[in-house]
Amino acid sequence: MGSITKSVDVEVPIGTVYNQWTQFEDFPQFMEGVDRIEQLDDKHTRWEVSVAGVSRQFEATITEQHPEERVAWTSDSGPNHAGVVTFHRIADGTTRVTAQLDIDPEGFVEQAADKLGILDRRVQGDLDRFKVFIEQRGRETGAWRGDVQRPS
């Protein structure tokens, strides 16, 4: 299992940044290789992704979500991965977004991409594109302020 941690500072208030991050169906607008996401309910999503020309589908469960703090998930099917995105107020109009992912590359293509650092660069690229996406908009496309507690 490989681990990736990347951050970006966004010149938008934490509430706006967090609200946008909860709009999973908008991820294809700034995440490379994410073709489609369907929000099934408050805790479940279905993803269609492409890595180096190989398409994969999987479902994921949101395991923890706290407004303006964190969103954590784990895959239920497909490529084995889990992660957490945290939000930190740096100043009134600046938010640090940090993504920490644990990924177990499933097939040869994904393993090669991992070894070549492609996945590492993709995560940073996704964060950089998210920064441009939300800074240019200046406001979120929607919001979900619910709280998901980690199962005990």
BAVO-316314 format. One line per field, with one value per atom (N, C-alpha, C, CB): residue in three letters; chain; atom name; x, y, z. Coordinates in nm, 2 decimals, decimal comma. Each point is the difference from the previous one (the first is absolute). Glycine has a CB too. Example, Ala and Ser with C-alpha at 12.3 -4.5 7.8 and 13.67 -1.06 7.14 Angstrom:
// residues 2
r = ALA; ALA; ALA; ALA; SER; SER; SER; SER
c = A; A; A; A; A; A; A; A
a = N; CA; C; CB; N; CA; C; CB
x = 1,32; -0,09; 0,09; -0,19; 0,15; 0,09; -0,08; 0,12
y = -0,57; 0,12; 0,12; -0,12; 0,23; 0,11; 0,11; -0,06
z = 0,78; 0,00; 0,00; 0,12; -0,19; 0,00; 0,08; -0,22
// end
This chain:
// residues 152
r = MET; MET; MET; MET; GLY; GLY; GLY; GLY; SER; SER; SER; SER; ILE; ILE; ILE; ILE; THR; THR; THR; THR; LYS; LYS; LYS; LYS; SER; SER; SER; SER; VAL; VAL; VAL; VAL; ASP; ASP; ASP; ASP; VAL; VAL; VAL; VAL; GLU; GLU; GLU; GLU; VAL; VAL; VAL; VAL; PRO; PRO; PRO; PRO; ILE; ILE; ILE; ILE; GLY; GLY; GLY; GLY; THR; THR; THR; THR; VAL; VAL; VAL; VAL; TYR; TYR; TYR; TYR; ASN; ASN; ASN; ASN; GLN; GLN; GLN; GLN; TRP; TRP; TRP; TRP; THR; THR; THR; THR; GLN; GLN; GLN; GLN; PHE; PHE; PHE; PHE; GLU; GLU; GLU; GLU; ASP; ASP; ASP; ASP; PHE; PHE; PHE; PHE; PRO; PRO; PRO; PRO; GLN; GLN; GLN; GLN; PHE; PHE; PHE; PHE; MET; MET; MET; MET; GLU; GLU; GLU; GLU; GLY; GLY; GLY; GLY; VAL; VAL; VAL; VAL; ASP; ASP; ASP; ASP; ARG; ARG; ARG; ARG; ILE; ILE; ILE; ILE; GLU; GLU; GLU; GLU; GLN; GLN; GLN; GLN; LEU; LEU; LEU; LEU; ASP; ASP; ASP; ASP; ASP; ASP; ASP; ASP; LYS; LYS; LYS; LYS; HIS; HIS; HIS; HIS; THR; THR; THR; THR; ARG; ARG; ARG; ARG; TRP; TRP; TRP; TRP; GLU; GLU; GLU; GLU; VAL; VAL; VAL; VAL; SER; SER; SER; SER; VAL; VAL; VAL; VAL; ALA; ALA; ALA; ALA; GLY; GLY; GLY; GLY; VAL; VAL; VAL; VAL; SER; SER; SER; SER; ARG; ARG; ARG; ARG; GLN; GLN; GLN; GLN; PHE; PHE; PHE; PHE; GLU; GLU; GLU; GLU; ALA; ALA; ALA; ALA; THR; THR; THR; THR; ILE; ILE; ILE; ILE; THR; THR; THR; THR; GLU; GLU; GLU; GLU; GLN; GLN; GLN; GLN; HIS; HIS; HIS; HIS; PRO; PRO; PRO; PRO; GLU; GLU; GLU; GLU; GLU; GLU; GLU; GLU; ARG; ARG; ARG; ARG; VAL; VAL; VAL; VAL; ALA; ALA; ALA; ALA; TRP; TRP; TRP; TRP; THR; THR; THR; THR; SER; SER; SER; SER; ASP; ASP; ASP; ASP; SER; SER; SER; SER; GLY; GLY; GLY; GLY; PRO; PRO; PRO; PRO; ASN; ASN; ASN; ASN; HIS; HIS; HIS; HIS; ALA; ALA; ALA; ALA; GLY; GLY; GLY; GLY; VAL; VAL; VAL; VAL; VAL; VAL; VAL; VAL; THR; THR; THR; THR; PHE; PHE; PHE; PHE; HIS; HIS; HIS; HIS; ARG; ARG; ARG; ARG; ILE; ILE; ILE; ILE; ALA; ALA; ALA; ALA; ASP; ASP; ASP; ASP; GLY; GLY; GLY; GLY; THR; THR; THR; THR; THR; THR; THR; THR; ARG; ARG; ARG; ARG; VAL; VAL; VAL; VAL; THR; THR; THR; THR; ALA; ALA; ALA; ALA; GLN; GLN; GLN; GLN; LEU; LEU; LEU; LEU; ASP; ASP; ASP; ASP; ILE; ILE; ILE; ILE; ASP; ASP; ASP; ASP; PRO; PRO; PRO; PRO; GLU; GLU; GLU; GLU; GLY; GLY; GLY; GLY; PHE; PHE; PHE; PHE; VAL; VAL; VAL; VAL; GLU; GLU; GLU; GLU; GLN; GLN; GLN; GLN; ALA; ALA; ALA; ALA; ALA; ALA; ALA; ALA; ASP; ASP; ASP; ASP; LYS; LYS; LYS; LYS; LEU; LEU; LEU; LEU; GLY; GLY; GLY; GLY; ILE; ILE; ILE; ILE; LEU; LEU; LEU; LEU; ASP; ASP; ASP; ASP; ARG; ARG; ARG; ARG; ARG; ARG; ARG; ARG; VAL; VAL; VAL; VAL; GLN; GLN; GLN; GLN; GLY; GLY; GLY; GLY; ASP; ASP; ASP; ASP; LEU; LEU; LEU; LEU; ASP; ASP; ASP; ASP; ARG; ARG; ARG; ARG; PHE; PHE; PHE; PHE; LYS; LYS; LYS; LYS; VAL; VAL; VAL; VAL; PHE; PHE; PHE; PHE; ILE; ILE; ILE; ILE; GLU; GLU; GLU; GLU; GLN; GLN; GLN; GLN; ARG; ARG; ARG; ARG; GLY; GLY; GLY; GLY; ARG; ARG; ARG; ARG; GLU; GLU; GLU; GLU; THR; THR; THR; THR; GLY; GLY; GLY; GLY; ALA; ALA; ALA; ALA; TRP; TRP; TRP; TRP; ARG; ARG; ARG; ARG; GLY; GLY; GLY; GLY; ASP; ASP; ASP; ASP; VAL; VAL; VAL; VAL; GLN; GLN; GLN; GLN; ARG; ARG; ARG; ARG; PRO; PRO; PRO; PRO; SER; SER; SER; SER
c = A; A; A; A; A; A; A; A; A; A; A; A; A; A; A; A; A; A; A; A; A; A; A; A; A; A; A; A; A; A; A; A; A; A; A; A; A; A; A; A; A; A; A; A; A; A; A; A; A; A; A; A; A; A; A; A; A; A; A; A; A; A; A; A; A; A; A; A; A; A; A; A; A; A; A; A; A; A; A; A; A; A; A; A; A; A; A; A; A; A; A; A; A; A; A; A; A; A; A; A; A; A; A; A; A; A; A; A; A; A; A; A; A; A; A; A; A; A; A; A; A; A; A; A; A; A; A; A; A; A; A; A; A; A; A; A; A; A; A; A; A; A; A; A; A; A; A; A; A; A; A; A; A; A; A; A; A; A; A; A; A; A; A; A; A; A; A; A; A; A; A; A; A; A; A; A; A; A; A; A; A; A; A; A; A; A; A; A; A; A; A; A; A; A; A; A; A; A; A; A; A; A; A; A; A; A; A; A; A; A; A; A; A; A; A; A; A; A; A; A; A; A; A; A; A; A; A; A; A; A; A; A; A; A; A; A; A; A; A; A; A; A; A; A; A; A; A; A; A; A; A; A; A; A; A; A; A; A; A; A; A; A; A; A; A; A; A; A; A; A; A; A; A; A; A; A; A; A; A; A; A; A; A; A; A; A; A; A; A; A; A; A; A; A; A; A; A; A; A; A; A; A; A; A; A; A; A; A; A; A; A; A; A; A; A; A; A; A; A; A; A; A; A; A; A; A; A; A; A; A; A; A; A; A; A; A; A; A; A; A; A; A; A; A; A; A; A; A; A; A; A; A; A; A; A; A; A; A; A; A; A; A; A; A; A; A; A; A; A; A; A; A; A; A; A; A; A; A; A; A; A; A; A; A; A; A; A; A; A; A; A; A; A; A; A; A; A; A; A; A; A; A; A; A; A; A; A; A; A; A; A; A; A; A; A; A; A; A; A; A; A; A; A; A; A; A; A; A; A; A; A; A; A; A; A; A; A; A; A; A; A; A; A; A; A; A; A; A; A; A; A; A; A; A; A; A; A; A; A; A; A; A; A; A; A; A; A; A; A; A; A; A; A; A; A; A; A; A; A; A; A; A; A; A; A; A; A; A; A; A; A; A; A; A; A; A; A; A; A; A; A; A; A; A; A; A; A; A; A; A; A; A; A; A; A; A; A; A; A; A; A; A; A; A; A; A; A; A; A; A; A; A; A; A; A; A; A; A; A; A; A; A; A; A; A; A; A; A; A; A; A; A; A; A; A; A; A; A; A; A; A; A; A; A; A; A; A; A; A; A; A; A; A; A; A; A; A; A; A; A; A; A; A; A; A; A; A; A; A; A; A; A; A; A; A; A; A; A; A; A; A; A; A; A; A; A; A; A
a = N; CA; C; CB; N; CA; C; CB; N; CA; C; CB; N; CA; C; CB; N; CA; C; CB; N; CA; C; CB; N; CA; C; CB; N; CA; C; CB; N; CA; C; CB; N; CA; C; CB; N; CA; C; CB; N; CA; C; CB; N; CA; C; CB; N; CA; C; CB; N; CA; C; CB; N; CA; C; CB; N; CA; C; CB; N; CA; C; CB; N; CA; C; CB; N; CA; C; CB; N; CA; C; CB; N; CA; C; CB; N; CA; C; CB; N; CA; C; CB; N; CA; C; CB; N; CA; C; CB; N; CA; C; CB; N; CA; C; CB; N; CA; C; CB; N; CA; C; CB; N; CA; C; CB; N; CA; C; CB; N; CA; C; CB; N; CA; C; CB; N; CA; C; CB; N; CA; C; CB; N; CA; C; CB; N; CA; C; CB; N; CA; C; CB; N; CA; C; CB; N; CA; C; CB; N; CA; C; CB; N; CA; C; CB; N; CA; C; CB; N; CA; C; CB; N; CA; C; CB; N; CA; C; CB; N; CA; C; CB; N; CA; C; CB; N; CA; C; CB; N; CA; C; CB; N; CA; C; CB; N; CA; C; CB; N; CA; C; CB; N; CA; C; CB; N; CA; C; CB; N; CA; C; CB; N; CA; C; CB; N; CA; C; CB; N; CA; C; CB; N; CA; C; CB; N; CA; C; CB; N; CA; C; CB; N; CA; C; CB; N; CA; C; CB; N; CA; C; CB; N; CA; C; CB; N; CA; C; CB; N; CA; C; CB; N; CA; C; CB; N; CA; C; CB; N; CA; C; CB; N; CA; C; CB; N; CA; C; CB; N; CA; C; CB; N; CA; C; CB; N; CA; C; CB; N; CA; C; CB; N; CA; C; CB; N; CA; C; CB; N; CA; C; CB; N; CA; C; CB; N; CA; C; CB; N; CA; C; CB; N; CA; C; CB; N; CA; C; CB; N; CA; C; CB; N; CA; C; CB; N; CA; C; CB; N; CA; C; CB; N; CA; C; CB; N; CA; C; CB; N; CA; C; CB; N; CA; C; CB; N; CA; C; CB; N; CA; C; CB; N; CA; C; CB; N; CA; C; CB; N; CA; C; CB; N; CA; C; CB; N; CA; C; CB; N; CA; C; CB; N; CA; C; CB; N; CA; C; CB; N; CA; C; CB; N; CA; C; CB; N; CA; C; CB; N; CA; C; CB; N; CA; C; CB; N; CA; C; CB; N; CA; C; CB; N; CA; C; CB; N; CA; C; CB; N; CA; C; CB; N; CA; C; CB; N; CA; C; CB; N; CA; C; CB; N; CA; C; CB; N; CA; C; CB; N; CA; C; CB; N; CA; C; CB; N; CA; C; CB; N; CA; C; CB; N; CA; C; CB; N; CA; C; CB; N; CA; C; CB; N; CA; C; CB; N; CA; C; CB; N; CA; C; CB; N; CA; C; CB; N; CA; C; CB; N; CA; C; CB; N; CA; C; CB; N; CA; C; CB; N; CA; C; CB; N; CA; C; CB; N; CA; C; CB; N; CA; C; CB; N; CA; C; CB; N; CA; C; CB; N; CA; C; CB; N; CA; C; CB; N; CA; C; CB; N; CA; C; CB; N; CA; C; CB; N; CA; C; CB; N; CA; C; CB; N; CA; C; CB; N; CA; C; CB; N; CA; C; CB; N; CA; C; CB; N; CA; C; CB
x = 0,09; -0,09; 0,09; -0,19; 0,17; 0,08; -0,08; 0,11; -0,03; -0,06; 0,04; 0,00; -0,10; 0,03; -0,06; 0,00; 0,08; -0,05; 0,04; 0,01; -0,11; 0,02; -0,09; 0,06; -0,02; -0,08; 0,00; 0,06; -0,16; 0,00; -0,07; -0,01; 0,06; -0,06; -0,10; 0,20; -0,32; -0,11; -0,03; -0,09; 0,08; -0,04; -0,15; 0,22; -0,28; -0,15; -0,02; -0,05; -0,06; -0,03; -0,03; -0,08; 0,12; -0,02; -0,14; 0,18; -0,28; -0,14; -0,03; -0,07; 0,11; -0,02; 0,08; -0,04; 0,16; 0,09; -0,06; 0,20; -0,24; -0,06; -0,13; 0,11; -0,19; -0,13; 0,02; -0,10; 0,20; 0,02; 0,05; 0,05; 0,04; 0,05; -0,11; 0,22; -0,33; -0,11; -0,08; -0,01; 0,04; -0,08; 0,08; -0,09; 0,08; 0,08; -0,03; 0,00; -0,12; -0,04; 0,07; -0,22; 0,28; 0,08; 0,14; -0,15; 0,20; 0,14; 0,06; -0,04; -0,04; 0,06; 0,04; -0,15; 0,10; 0,03; 0,15; -0,24; 0,30; 0,13; 0,09; -0,09; 0,04; 0,08; 0,03; -0,10; 0,23; 0,04; -0,03; 0,18; -0,24; -0,03; -0,13; 0,24; -0,31; -0,13; -0,10; 0,08; -0,15; -0,09; -0,14; 0,13; -0,17; -0,14; 0,00; -0,10; 0,02; -0,03; -0,15; 0,23; -0,29; -0,14; -0,01; -0,07; 0,00; -0,02; -0,12; 0,10; -0,09; -0,11; -0,08; 0,14; -0,08; -0,06; 0,10; -0,17; 0,14; 0,09; 0,14; -0,20; 0,21; 0,12; 0,06; -0,08; 0,02; 0,04; 0,01; -0,10; 0,21; 0,02; 0,04; 0,07; -0,10; 0,05; 0,09; -0,22; 0,34; 0,10; 0,02; 0,11; -0,08; 0,05; 0,13; -0,23; 0,35; 0,13; 0,08; -0,01; 0,11; 0,09; 0,14; -0,16; 0,25; 0,14; 0,08; -0,04; 0,12; 0,08; -0,08; 0,20; -0,32; -0,08; -0,09; 0,17; -0,15; -0,08; -0,11; 0,20; -0,32; -0,12; -0,04; -0,09; 0,05; -0,04; -0,12; 0,24; -0,32; -0,12; 0,01; -0,14; 0,10; 0,00; -0,10; 0,24; -0,28; -0,08; 0,08; -0,21; 0,18; 0,08; -0,10; 0,19; -0,15; -0,08; 0,07; -0,10; 0,02; 0,06; -0,01; -0,07; 0,19; 0,01; 0,00; 0,12; -0,09; 0,00; -0,01; 0,14; -0,23; -0,01; -0,04; -0,06; 0,14; -0,03; 0,02; 0,07; -0,18; 0,01; 0,13; -0,25; 0,31; 0,12; 0,12; -0,15; 0,15; 0,11; 0,05; -0,10; 0,01; 0,05; -0,11; 0,18; -0,13; -0,08; 0,08; -0,14; 0,10; 0,08; -0,08; 0,13; -0,07; -0,07; 0,08; -0,12; 0,06; 0,07; -0,08; 0,08; -0,01; -0,06; -0,07; 0,17; -0,29; -0,07; 0,02; -0,17; 0,22; 0,02; 0,10; -0,23; 0,28; 0,10; 0,14; -0,19; 0,27; 0,13; -0,01; 0,08; 0,00; 0,00; 0,07; 0,00; -0,08; 0,06; -0,09; 0,11; -0,04; -0,07; 0,07; -0,07; 0,00; 0,06; -0,07; 0,09; -0,03; -0,06; 0,04; -0,01; -0,08; 0,03; -0,03; -0,05; 0,15; -0,02; 0,01; 0,09; -0,16; -0,01; 0,05; -0,20; 0,29; 0,06; -0,01; 0,16; -0,22; 0,00; 0,13; -0,24; 0,30; 0,13; -0,02; 0,10; -0,20; -0,04; -0,14; 0,24; -0,30; -0,15; -0,03; -0,01; 0,10; -0,03; 0,09; -0,09; 0,16; 0,09; -0,02; 0,17; -0,18; -0,02; 0,10; -0,25; 0,31; 0,09; -0,08; 0,20; -0,20; -0,06; 0,11; -0,20; 0,19; 0,10; -0,07; 0,14; -0,09; -0,05; 0,10; -0,14; 0,09; 0,09; -0,07; 0,09; -0,03; -0,06; 0,09; -0,11; 0,05; 0,07; -0,06; 0,04; 0,04; -0,04; 0,07; -0,05; -0,02; 0,06; -0,03; -0,03; 0,13; -0,02; -0,04; 0,17; -0,28; -0,07; 0,07; -0,21; 0,23; 0,06; 0,13; -0,23; 0,29; 0,13; 0,01; 0,02; -0,12; 0,00; 0,00; -0,12; 0,04; 0,00; 0,13; -0,25; 0,30; 0,13; 0,11; -0,07; 0,07; 0,11; -0,02; 0,01; -0,14; -0,03; 0,05; -0,20; 0,18; 0,04; 0,15; -0,20; 0,27; 0,15; 0,06; -0,01; -0,05; 0,05; -0,04; -0,01; -0,06; -0,04; -0,12; 0,23; -0,29; -0,12; -0,11; 0,07; -0,10; -0,11; 0,03; -0,06; 0,18; 0,04; -0,02; 0,17; -0,13; -0,01; -0,15; 0,23; -0,31; -0,14; -0,07; 0,01; 0,02; -0,07; 0,04; 0,01; 0,12; 0,03; -0,07; 0,23; -0,23; -0,07; -0,14; 0,16; -0,23; -0,14; -0,02; -0,04; 0,12; -0,01; 0,03; 0,07; 0,03; 0,02; -0,11; 0,24; -0,31; -0,11; -0,12; 0,08; -0,10; -0,11; 0,02; -0,02; 0,15; 0,03; -0,05; 0,20; -0,16; -0,04; -0,16; 0,22; -0,28; -0,14; -0,08; 0,04; 0,00; -0,08; 0,04; -0,02; 0,15; 0,04; -0,06; 0,22; -0,23; -0,07; -0,14; 0,17; -0,24; -0,14; -0,03; -0,03; 0,12; -0,02; -0,12; 0,09; -0,16; -0,11; -0,02; -0,11; 0,05; -0,02; -0,12; 0,09; -0,09; -0,12; -0,11; 0,16; -0,13; -0,10; 0,07; -0,13; 0,06; 0,05; -0,07; 0,07; 0,00; -0,06; 0,07; -0,06; -0,02; 0,06; -0,02; -0,03; -0,02; -0,02; 0,12; -0,20; 0,19; 0,11; -0,01; 0,00; 0,11; 0,01; 0,10; -0,06; 0,02; 0,09; 0,06; -0,14; 0,27; 0,07; -0,06; 0,22; -0,25; -0,06; 0,09; -0,12; 0,06; 0,08; 0,02; -0,09
y = -0,12; 0,12; 0,12; -0,12; 0,21; 0,12; 0,12; -0,08; 0,17; 0,11; 0,13; -0,12; 0,21; 0,13; 0,11; -0,10; 0,21; 0,11; 0,13; -0,12; 0,20; 0,12; 0,11; -0,13; 0,26; 0,11; 0,11; -0,06; 0,15; 0,13; 0,10; -0,13; 0,25; 0,12; 0,07; 0,03; -0,01; 0,05; 0,14; -0,23; 0,33; 0,13; 0,02; 0,09; -0,17; 0,00; -0,04; -0,05; 0,11; -0,04; -0,15; 0,23; -0,28; -0,14; -0,06; 0,03; 0,05; -0,05; -0,02; 0,12; -0,03; -0,02; -0,12; 0,25; -0,26; -0,11; -0,13; 0,14; -0,16; -0,12; -0,03; 0,04; 0,06; -0,02; -0,06; 0,19; -0,13; -0,05; -0,14; 0,23; -0,26; -0,14; -0,10; 0,09; -0,06; -0,09; -0,03; 0,08; -0,01; -0,01; -0,10; 0,24; -0,37; -0,10; -0,01; -0,13; 0,15; -0,01; 0,10; -0,10; 0,21; 0,10; -0,04; 0,17; -0,27; -0,04; -0,02; -0,11; 0,06; -0,02; 0,13; -0,20; 0,32; 0,13; 0,04; 0,06; -0,13; 0,04; -0,12; 0,21; -0,33; -0,12; -0,08; -0,01; 0,00; -0,07; -0,15; 0,17; -0,23; -0,14; -0,04; -0,03; 0,13; -0,03; 0,04; 0,05; -0,16; 0,02; 0,04; -0,16; 0,10; 0,02; -0,05; -0,03; 0,11; -0,04; 0,01; 0,07; -0,17; 0,01; -0,01; -0,11; 0,21; 0,00; -0,09; 0,23; -0,35; -0,09; 0,03; -0,17; 0,22; 0,05; 0,08; -0,20; 0,24; 0,08; -0,06; 0,09; -0,23; -0,06; -0,08; -0,01; 0,00; -0,09; 0,07; -0,19; 0,16; 0,05; -0,11; 0,22; -0,20; -0,10; 0,09; -0,15; 0,09; 0,08; -0,08; 0,09; -0,02; -0,05; 0,08; -0,07; 0,00; 0,06; -0,06; 0,06; 0,01; -0,05; 0,02; 0,04; -0,14; 0,02; -0,06; -0,01; 0,09; -0,05; -0,08; 0,00; 0,05; -0,06; -0,12; 0,08; -0,12; -0,11; 0,06; -0,15; 0,11; 0,05; -0,10; 0,11; -0,05; -0,07; 0,06; -0,06; -0,02; 0,05; -0,05; 0,01; 0,07; -0,05; 0,08; -0,07; 0,02; 0,07; 0,03; -0,11; 0,22; 0,05; 0,04; 0,07; -0,09; 0,04; 0,12; -0,24; 0,34; 0,11; -0,05; 0,19; -0,20; -0,06; 0,11; -0,19; 0,31; 0,11; 0,13; -0,13; 0,22; 0,13; 0,11; -0,11; 0,21; 0,11; 0,13; -0,15; 0,23; 0,13; 0,08; 0,00; 0,05; 0,08; -0,06; 0,19; -0,33; -0,07; -0,11; 0,05; -0,15; -0,12; -0,07; -0,02; -0,06; -0,09; -0,13; 0,18; -0,29; -0,12; -0,11; 0,05; -0,14; -0,10; -0,13; 0,18; -0,28; -0,13; -0,06; -0,04; -0,03; -0,07; -0,12; 0,09; -0,12; -0,12; -0,11; 0,14; -0,10; -0,09; 0,06; -0,09; 0,01; 0,05; 0,03; 0,10; -0,01; 0,03; 0,03; 0,08; -0,15; 0,02; 0,13; -0,25; 0,34; 0,13; 0,06; 0,03; 0,06; 0,08; 0,13; -0,21; 0,31; 0,13; 0,09; -0,03; 0,15; 0,10; 0,14; -0,14; 0,23; 0,14; 0,08; -0,04; 0,12; 0,09; 0,15; -0,18; 0,26; 0,14; 0,08; -0,04; 0,14; 0,07; 0,15; -0,19; 0,27; 0,15; 0,05; 0,01; 0,05; 0,07; 0,15; -0,17; 0,23; 0,14; 0,01; 0,09; 0,03; 0,01; -0,04; 0,18; -0,15; -0,04; -0,10; 0,22; -0,30; -0,10; -0,13; 0,18; -0,29; -0,13; -0,10; 0,05; -0,13; -0,11; -0,13; 0,11; -0,17; -0,13; -0,10; 0,11; -0,21; -0,11; -0,13; 0,12; -0,19; -0,14; -0,10; 0,10; -0,20; -0,12; -0,12; 0,12; -0,19; -0,12; -0,12; 0,14; -0,26; -0,13; -0,07; 0,00; -0,04; -0,07; -0,13; 0,23; -0,33; -0,13; -0,02; -0,10; 0,13; -0,01; -0,14; 0,18; -0,19; -0,12; -0,08; 0,10; -0,04; -0,08; 0,05; -0,04; -0,02; 0,04; 0,15; -0,23; 0,28; 0,14; 0,09; -0,06; 0,03; 0,09; -0,01; -0,03; -0,10; -0,01; 0,07; -0,22; 0,22; 0,07; 0,15; -0,18; 0,23; 0,14; 0,04; -0,01; -0,07; 0,03; 0,00; -0,11; 0,02; 0,00; 0,11; -0,25; 0,30; 0,11; 0,14; -0,14; 0,14; 0,12; 0,07; 0,02; -0,09; 0,06; 0,03; -0,12; 0,03; 0,02; 0,11; -0,24; 0,25; 0,11; 0,14; -0,16; 0,17; 0,12; 0,03; -0,03; -0,08; 0,02; 0,06; -0,19; 0,15; 0,05; 0,15; -0,23; 0,26; 0,15; 0,08; -0,07; 0,01; 0,07; 0,02; -0,10; 0,00; 0,01; 0,11; -0,24; 0,25; 0,11; 0,14; -0,17; 0,17; 0,13; 0,04; -0,05; -0,04; 0,03; 0,04; -0,16; 0,09; 0,04; 0,15; -0,24; 0,27; 0,14; 0,10; -0,08; 0,06; 0,08; 0,00; -0,04; -0,07; -0,02; 0,09; -0,24; 0,23; 0,07; 0,15; -0,22; 0,25; 0,14; 0,08; -0,07; 0,01; 0,07; 0,02; -0,10; 0,00; 0,01; 0,09; -0,23; 0,22; 0,09; -0,05; 0,19; -0,29; -0,05; -0,15; 0,23; -0,30; -0,14; -0,03; -0,04; -0,08; -0,03; -0,07; -0,03; 0,00; -0,06; -0,02; -0,11; 0,04; -0,02; -0,12; 0,24; -0,32; -0,10; 0,02; -0,16; 0,20; 0,03; -0,11; 0,24; -0,36; -0,11; -0,05; -0,06; -0,01; -0,06; -0,15; 0,20; -0,26; -0,15; -0,04; -0,01; -0,07; -0,04; -0,13; 0,11; -0,12; -0,13; -0,11; 0,12; -0,24; -0,11; -0,04; -0,08; 0,05; -0,04; -0,15; 0,19
z = 0,00; 0,00; 0,00; 0,12; -0,22; -0,01; 0,07; -0,21; 0,26; 0,07; -0,07; 0,22; -0,24; -0,06; 0,09; -0,24; 0,26; 0,08; -0,08; 0,22; -0,26; -0,07; 0,06; -0,21; 0,19; 0,05; -0,10; 0,23; -0,22; -0,07; 0,08; -0,22; 0,21; 0,07; -0,10; 0,16; -0,12; -0,08; 0,05; -0,06; -0,02; 0,04; 0,00; -0,09; 0,17; 0,02; 0,15; -0,25; 0,31; 0,14; 0,02; 0,03; 0,08; 0,03; -0,02; 0,17; -0,14; -0,02; -0,14; 0,20; -0,29; -0,14; -0,06; -0,02; 0,06; -0,04; 0,04; 0,01; 0,12; 0,05; -0,08; 0,23; -0,24; -0,07; -0,14; 0,14; -0,21; -0,14; 0,00; -0,07; 0,17; 0,00; 0,03; 0,08; -0,02; 0,02; -0,12; 0,23; -0,34; -0,13; -0,09; 0,02; 0,02; -0,06; -0,15; 0,21; -0,25; -0,15; -0,08; 0,07; -0,01; -0,07; -0,02; 0,09; -0,02; -0,01; -0,14; 0,22; -0,31; -0,14; -0,06; -0,03; 0,08; -0,06; 0,04; 0,01; 0,09; 0,04; 0,03; 0,08; -0,08; 0,03; -0,13; 0,23; -0,26; -0,12; 0,02; -0,04; -0,06; 0,00; 0,07; -0,01; 0,07; 0,06; -0,10; 0,24; -0,30; -0,11; 0,05; -0,13; 0,25; 0,05; 0,14; -0,23; 0,31; 0,14; 0,02; 0,09; -0,03; 0,03; 0,16; -0,22; 0,27; 0,15; 0,02; 0,04; 0,03; 0,02; 0,12; -0,11; 0,21; 0,12; 0,08; 0,01; 0,12; 0,07; 0,03; 0,11; -0,12; 0,03; -0,11; 0,23; -0,35; -0,10; -0,14; 0,13; -0,20; -0,13; -0,10; 0,10; -0,22; -0,11; -0,10; 0,02; -0,04; -0,08; -0,13; 0,21; -0,32; -0,12; -0,03; -0,09; 0,09; -0,02; -0,11; 0,25; -0,29; -0,10; 0,04; -0,19; 0,19; 0,03; -0,11; 0,25; -0,32; -0,11; -0,10; 0,15; -0,19; -0,10; 0,05; -0,16; 0,29; 0,06; 0,08; 0,00; -0,04; 0,08; 0,11; -0,21; 0,32; 0,12; 0,06; 0,05; 0,01; 0,08; 0,14; -0,21; 0,30; 0,14; 0,08; -0,02; 0,13; 0,10; 0,12; -0,08; 0,15; 0,12; 0,10; -0,14; 0,27; 0,11; 0,07; 0,03; 0,00; 0,08; 0,15; -0,17; 0,23; 0,13; 0,11; -0,09; 0,05; 0,10; -0,08; 0,17; -0,12; -0,06; 0,10; -0,22; 0,24; 0,10; -0,07; 0,19; -0,20; -0,07; 0,04; -0,01; -0,10; 0,01; 0,07; 0,00; 0,01; 0,06; -0,09; 0,23; -0,26; -0,07; -0,07; 0,16; -0,27; -0,07; -0,02; -0,12; 0,18; -0,02; -0,06; 0,21; -0,29; -0,07; -0,02; -0,12; 0,08; -0,03; -0,12; 0,24; -0,32; -0,12; 0,05; -0,16; 0,10; 0,03; -0,11; 0,11; -0,22; -0,11; -0,09; 0,01; -0,11; -0,09; 0,06; -0,12; 0,07; 0,06; 0,15; -0,23; 0,31; 0,14; 0,04; 0,03; 0,03; 0,04; 0,11; -0,23; 0,30; 0,11; 0,01; 0,13; -0,08; 0,01; 0,09; -0,22; 0,24; 0,08; -0,06; 0,21; -0,22; -0,04; 0,12; -0,25; 0,29; 0,11; -0,04; 0,15; -0,08; -0,03; 0,12; -0,15; 0,13; 0,10; -0,03; 0,06; 0,03; -0,02; 0,03; 0,07; -0,18; 0,02; 0,03; -0,17; 0,11; 0,02; -0,04; -0,04; 0,06; -0,03; -0,14; 0,16; -0,26; -0,14; -0,05; -0,03; 0,11; -0,05; 0,07; -0,05; -0,02; 0,05; -0,05; 0,02; 0,06; -0,04; -0,01; 0,10; -0,22; -0,03; -0,01; -0,12; 0,21; 0,00; -0,03; 0,16; -0,26; -0,04; 0,04; -0,19; 0,26; 0,04; -0,05; 0,21; -0,30; -0,06; 0,02; -0,17; 0,20; 0,00; -0,11; 0,25; -0,35; -0,12; -0,02; -0,10; 0,07; -0,04; -0,15; 0,24; -0,32; -0,14; -0,04; -0,04; -0,04; -0,02; -0,11; 0,07; -0,19; -0,11; -0,04; -0,08; -0,03; -0,05; -0,03; -0,09; 0,02; -0,04; 0,12; -0,21; 0,31; 0,12; 0,08; 0,01; -0,01; 0,07; -0,06; 0,07; -0,21; -0,07; 0,02; -0,17; 0,17; 0,02; 0,14; -0,16; 0,26; 0,13; 0,01; 0,09; -0,15; 0,01; -0,08; 0,02; -0,12; -0,08; 0,06; -0,20; 0,31; 0,07; -0,07; 0,07; -0,16; -0,07; 0,09; -0,21; 0,30; 0,10; 0,09; -0,01; 0,05; 0,09; -0,07; 0,11; -0,23; -0,08; -0,03; -0,10; 0,08; -0,03; 0,12; -0,16; 0,28; 0,12; 0,02; 0,11; -0,13; 0,01; -0,11; 0,10; -0,22; -0,11; 0,03; -0,16; 0,22; 0,03; 0,10; -0,04; 0,14; 0,10; -0,06; 0,18; -0,27; -0,06; -0,09; 0,00; -0,07; -0,08; 0,08; -0,18; 0,30; 0,09; 0,04; 0,08; -0,04; 0,04; -0,11; 0,13; -0,26; -0,11; -0,01; -0,12; 0,13; -0,01; 0,10; -0,09; 0,21; 0,11; 0,01; 0,12; -0,15; 0,00; -0,11; 0,11; -0,23; -0,11; 0,02; -0,15; 0,21; 0,03; 0,12; -0,09; 0,19; 0,12; 0,09; -0,13; 0,09; 0,08; -0,04; 0,02; 0,07; -0,02; -0,09; 0,23; -0,29; -0,09; 0,08; -0,19; 0,32; 0,09; 0,13; -0,19; 0,28; 0,13; 0,07; 0,02; 0,06; 0,08; 0,14; -0,19; 0,29; 0,13; 0,10; -0,05; 0,01; 0,09; 0,06; -0,13; 0,24; 0,07; 0,00; 0,15; -0,19; 0,00; 0,10; -0,25; 0,35; 0,11; -0,04; 0,17; -0,14; -0,02; 0,08; -0,05; -0,02; 0,08; 0,12; -0,21; 0,32; 0,12; 0,00; 0,12
// end
